[in-house]
Amino acid sequence: MSTPFRLWFDRGVNLAMLWTGSALAGSGLVMEFRFEPGPGRPLTVWGLDWNAWATLHYTLGLIMLGLITIHVWRHRTWWKNVLCRQRSIALILVFIVALCLLLVPMFGP
């Protein structure tokens, strides 16, 4: 890849992460606060019921995971430089905790 293309690709991924993350948070807020139980709760918001919002939220979550994967892969040399050259115990612990938070839910009960 040429350098200008890489720059624009990275910017596009970052922008897509911003927009997807915002939509993901917004759909979660709609599901939590607009569909809460009680009198006067709406059956739909913008023509979508709770199940449609849940499907949208799930799909946005998968898109966000894909974008994060692309982002981390594109900056893998930075990760290598930071983790291998600095050798800070605090930095290594932060990385281990993040890795555990990623993997433990997949292998839990």
C-alpha positions as CSV (number, residue, x, y, z in Angstrom):
1,M,0.0,0.0,0.0
2,S,1.2,3.5,-0.8
3,T,1.6,5.9,2.1
4,P,-1.2,8.3,1.2
5,F,-3.6,5.3,0.9
6,R,-2.5,4.0,4.3
7,L,-3.2,7.4,5.9
8,W,-6.6,7.7,4.4
9,F,-7.4,4.0,5.1
10,D,-6.5,4.5,8.8
11,R,-8.5,7.7,9.0
12,G,-11.5,5.9,7.4
13,V,-11.2,3.1,9.9
14,N,-11.0,5.6,12.8
15,L,-14.0,7.5,11.5
16,A,-16.0,4.3,11.1
17,M,-15.1,3.3,14.7
18,L,-16.3,6.7,15.9
19,W,-19.6,6.5,14.1
20,T,-20.2,2.8,14.8
21,G,-19.4,3.3,18.5
22,S,-21.7,6.2,18.7
23,A,-24.6,4.3,17.0
24,L,-23.8,1.3,19.3
25,A,-24.1,3.5,22.4
26,G,-27.2,5.2,21.1
27,S,-29.0,1.9,20.3
28,G,-28.1,0.6,23.8
29,L,-29.5,3.8,25.4
30,V,-32.7,3.4,23.4
31,M,-33.1,-0.2,24.5
32,E,-32.4,0.7,28.1
33,F,-34.3,3.9,28.6
34,R,-37.0,4.1,26.0
35,F,-38.3,0.5,26.4
36,E,-38.1,0.4,30.1
37,P,-41.0,-1.4,31.8
38,G,-43.9,0.7,33.1
39,P,-46.9,2.6,32.0
40,G,-46.7,4.7,28.9
41,R,-43.8,2.8,27.4
42,P,-43.7,2.9,23.6
43,L,-44.1,-0.2,21.5
44,T,-41.8,1.2,18.9
45,V,-39.1,3.9,18.5
46,W,-38.7,5.2,15.0
47,G,-40.8,2.3,13.8
48,L,-38.5,-0.3,15.3
49,D,-39.6,-2.6,18.2
50,W,-37.3,-3.8,21.0
51,N,-36.2,-6.9,19.0
52,A,-35.3,-4.8,15.9
53,W,-33.2,-2.5,18.1
54,A,-31.5,-5.5,19.7
55,T,-30.7,-6.9,16.3
56,L,-29.3,-3.5,15.2
57,H,-27.3,-3.3,18.5
58,Y,-25.8,-6.8,18.0
59,T,-24.9,-6.1,14.3
60,L,-23.2,-2.8,15.3
61,G,-21.3,-4.6,18.0
62,L,-20.0,-7.1,15.4
63,I,-19.0,-4.3,13.0
64,M,-17.2,-2.6,15.9
65,L,-15.3,-5.7,16.7
66,G,-14.2,-6.0,13.1
67,L,-13.1,-2.4,13.0
68,I,-11.2,-2.7,16.2
69,T,-9.5,-5.8,14.8
70,I,-8.5,-3.9,11.7
71,H,-7.3,-1.0,13.8
72,V,-5.1,-3.1,16.1
73,W,-3.7,-5.0,13.1
74,R,-2.8,-1.8,11.3
75,H,-0.9,-0.6,14.4
76,R,0.7,-3.9,15.3
77,T,4.2,-2.5,15.0
78,W,3.4,0.2,17.4
79,W,2.1,-2.4,19.9
80,K,5.3,-4.4,19.4
81,N,7.5,-1.4,20.0
82,V,5.6,-0.3,23.1
83,L,5.4,-3.7,24.7
84,C,8.8,-5.0,23.8
85,R,11.0,-2.0,24.0
86,Q,9.7,-0.2,27.1
87,R,9.3,-3.3,29.2
88,S,7.3,-1.4,31.8
89,I,5.6,-3.7,34.3
90,A,2.6,-1.5,34.5
91,L,2.2,-1.5,30.7
92,I,2.5,-5.3,30.6
93,L,-0.1,-5.7,33.3
94,V,-2.5,-3.4,31.5
95,F,-2.0,-5.6,28.4
96,I,-2.5,-8.8,30.3
97,V,-5.7,-7.5,32.0
98,A,-7.1,-6.4,28.6
99,L,-6.3,-9.8,27.1
100,C,-8.0,-11.6,30.0
101,L,-11.1,-9.3,29.6
102,L,-11.2,-10.3,26.0
103,L,-10.7,-14.1,26.4
104,V,-12.3,-15.0,29.8
105,P,-15.9,-14.4,28.7
106,M,-15.4,-16.7,25.7
107,F,-14.3,-19.6,27.9
108,G,-16.4,-19.0,30.9
109,P,-19.6,-20.9,31.9
